[in-house]
C-alpha cells in the first residue's frame, strides 16, 4: 500500500517538475520573442509589452499603471505559459503521439495555442481591440510555434523518459 502512495507522490512530483520547467522555459522564450519583435517592428518597450498582457485583465487602464501593471502582466504571462505546459503534459499521458513525435506535435501545438489565444482568450478578455495585420499574425504564430509549442513538447518528452 505504501508503495502505491510513494509511486503516486513521485508521479505527482515529476508532473509538477515538468509543468514548472515547461512554463518557465516557454514563458521566457515567448516573452523574449514578443519583446524583440515589438521593439523591432514598432519601438515598443518590454514594459509596454507586459502591460499589454495585463490589459487582458485591467483593460486600457493597464497602460497607465506603470511598472505595477507591467509586473502583473509578466506574472499573468507565466501563469498562461504554465497552463499551456500543463495541458500538453496531461494530454501526453493519454496521447503517446505527443511524446513520440515531438517536432510534429510541438509544431501543431504551437498552432493550436496561437489560434486558441487569438480566437478565444483575447476576444473574451479586456484587451483593447485593435486591427490585426497578416504579417503580425504570421510573426505571432511563428513565435508561438518556436517559443511555446516546440519547447513544451521537447521538455515534456525529455522529462517523461
N, C-alpha and C positions, 0 to 999 in steps of 0.2 A: 504494500500500500504506500509506504513512504517513497519507494522508487518512482511510482507514478507521479507523486507530488513533486519530487525533485526534477523529474523529466519535464513536467509541466512548467515548473519555475524556470528551468534552463531555456525552454522553448519561448516562454514569455520574455525572458531576459534577452534572448537573441533577437526576437521580433522588435523589441524596444530599441536595441542597439542598431539594427538595420534601418529602422524607420528614422531614428535620430540622424544617422550619418547620411541617409538619402536626402532628408530635408535640409540638413546643414550644407551639404555639398551642392545640391541642385539649387537651393536658395541663393547661395553665394555666387555660383556661376550665372544664374539668371539675372540677379540684380546687377551684377557687374556688367553683363551684356547689355541690359537695359540702359544703364548709366552711360556706357561708352557710346551706344547708338544715339541716345538722346543728346549727348554732348556734340557728337559729330554732325548730326542732322540739323540741330537747332540751337546749340549752345546752352542746353538745359543742364542745370547743375544737379548733382545727386540729391541734394536736399529737396529740390522740386520734384524729382522722380519719386522719392519716398513719400512726399506729401500727396502726390498723385495716387499712390496706393492707399494712403489714409483717406482719400476723398471717397473711397468706396463706403466708408462708414460716416465720415463727417461732411461729405458733400464739398461744395466750393469753399466753405469756411476753412477747410484743411489748408488751403494755400495762404491763409492769414495767420496760421498757428505757429509759424517758425519751427524751431528745432523740436518742439514738443510734438507737433503732429507728424513731423518727419520721423521721429523715433517710433511713434505708433505705426506709421506706415511700414517701417523696416520690420517691426515686430509682426505686424499682420502678414507681411510678405513671407517671413519664415514660417509662420503658422500654416499658411496656404501651401507652401512647398512641402512641409512635413505631412500635411494631409494627403497631398498627391503621392508622396513616398509610401504612406500607409495604404492607400488604395491599391497601388501597384503591388506592394508586398502581400497583402491579403488576397488579391486576385491571383497572384503567382502560386499560392498554396493550392488553388483549385485548377489552375490552367498551366500545366507544365511548359507549354509553348513559351510562356513569358520568361522562363528560366533558360530553356534550351535554345531559343532563337533571340538572343539579346539584342542584336542590332536591328533586326526587323521589328521586333516587339517594341523596342525603345523608340524607334522612328515613329511608328504608328501611335504609340502612347503620347508622344510629343504632339502629334497632330490632334489627337483627342483632347488633350489638356488645353491646347490653344483654342480649339473650337468651343469647348465647354466654357472656358473662361470668357470668351468673346461673345458667345451667343446666349449664355445662361447667367453666369455670375455677374459680369459687368452690367448687363441691362437691368438686373434686379437690384443692383447696388445704387448708391448715391453719387457715383462718378458723374460729373457734369458731361452732358452729351457733346460730342464733337465729331466732325466728319472723319471717317476712316479712309485712308488712301490705299490703293492697291499695293504700292511699294511698302507702306508701313505695315500692312497685313502680312506681306511676304517676309519682310525682315523679322517681324514679331514671331511668325510661325517658325522661321529658321532658328531664332534664338531659343524658343521653347523646345524644339526638337533636339538641338545640340546641347543646351544647358540644363534641360529638365528631363526629357524623355530618355535619352541615351544614358546620362549619368545614373538616373534612378534604376533603370534596367540593369546596368552594369553592377551597381552596388548591391542590388538585391541578389543578382546571380552570384557575385563574389562571396557574400556572407551567407548564402544558402547552401554552400557546399560543405 
